[in-house]
Amino acid sequence: MLVPVVSINNRGLEAKYGYLFKNFLKVLDIDLNIAKIGAYIKGKYSIKTPDALQIACAKKAGCDEFLTADAGIDKINEIKIKIIK
């Protein structure tokens, strides 16, 4: 989420994302359990490691849905994927 914002060097937008992360999102550390779930998802669906780890974190956090702009991961069955535009 942050890479496009940081790469354009827009400090105002970066601050808004910081506010979003701090106040509305739960950020998890990647522990061994999450790494194993991510490895399983990556192996099963052949998706990128960061995507697999994000989905693993969502599952570990008990999320019902995973929101993404990446239509390439809509094949995941372990959690409901919602593509946003």
Secondary structure, DSSP 4 states (H G I P E B T S, - for coil): -HHHHHHTT-HHHHHHHHHHHHHH-------HHHHHHHHHHHHHH---HHHHHHHHHHHHTT-SEEEES-GGGTT--SSEEEE--
